């Protein structure tokens, strides 16, 4: 039997329960910072005879003094029972079924306590399935709250809060790690990473978000097992990428991913450029600035788009590909082929929706139109729907040290002297334009008899 499989069979049973029940006087969580929707779901589950707790990142962030936006609930009620209890709820997921319960504008995610995988239990064998590498393909084995705590990923995410009596239930020593600023995986790290390689990305993300140290035995297997991320579906990796870079701490996450050897399994072409190109310092400065700007926008409550970050991430390999192809073909042909090559290569790792790849191409295309500032060309360029994003991208390139001949300053002055219409004004103009060009119907003359 493989060594990792032996560890799998014993890791959870060897994890000793460190159960503590912390009373209201001993913790910092106040119910007034918990959404009404989450409290209503817990109250209804408990009134129906089920156990129910607030769990996970919401409890963690509340204890740290944060104000979480999302709240998850864990219960011993089966998904079907939760679904019956809440009208309009939906059971989602195959790997592990959860229930989305709508409370006003909120969607509360309700999960059933997970249990351990008893190899002698035929029912559990049917409800769980693993790949040859140890990845859990299906995980619908249910259990007790104690088993559920041990099945969670990090100790700081395995805290359960009961709004009824205002107690925190800690089964893994999560409060101690929270107070010590330590990110620790529950169980044997190698086994847990094999079960779900995305846990390695989560380790980098939580360490960046919380600014915690990763416990030594939790960090040690990450780089050797990082290639397991390649077996995760590209669609799931896109969702994870959004969490990594669009949660307000993208810059710190980027550094963690590179330090742990994970970044290349998300952006292999970019990692190559950052490692081998003579322009690697400039490339890194540009990516870091893009993430820093995104973090600032999120902190200010402004909208962000994945397309801008992706355009910045893939700009280094695009420039390298253009330079390589430039010796063989015309510049425009080299650019077009390089775009296709880089985007196709990236789609092999992360399944980026087409609406975002189209925007990425438009931002890139405009970088080669912005230098044309003669005659009516600036007016046509400024009228492009992606002009503002392209202008910001130009400034990003200059901030990172690229010499564009003060092109950014020229376009800044142009916009000052030629104010661009707001989106509402542009929409109104388009509607009026459509009205002018709409063909008029000719009335048929009634024939007289």
Secondary structure, 3 states (H helix, E strand, C coil): CCHHHHHHHHHHHHCCCCCEEECHHHCCCCHHHCCHHHHHHHHHHHHCCCCEEEECHHHHHHHCCCCCCCCEEEECCCHHHHHHHCCCCEEECCCCCEEEEEECCEEEEEEECECCCCCCCHHHHHHEEECCCCCEEEECCECCHHHHHHHCCEHHHCEEEECCCCEEEECCCHHHHHHHCEECECCCHHHHHHHCCHHHHHHHHHHHHHCCEECHHHHHHHHHHHHHHHHCCHHHHHHHHHHHHCCCCHHHHHHHHHHCCCHHHCCHHHHHHHHHCCCHHHHHHHHHHHHHHHHHHHHCCCCCCHHHHHHHHHHHHHHHHHHHHCCCCCHHHHHHHHHHHHHHHHHCCCCCCHHHHHHHHHHHHHHCCCCCCCCCHHHHHHCCCCHHHHHHHHHHHHHCCCCCCCHHHHHHHHHHHCCCCCHHHHHHHHHHHHHHHCCCCCCCCCCCC
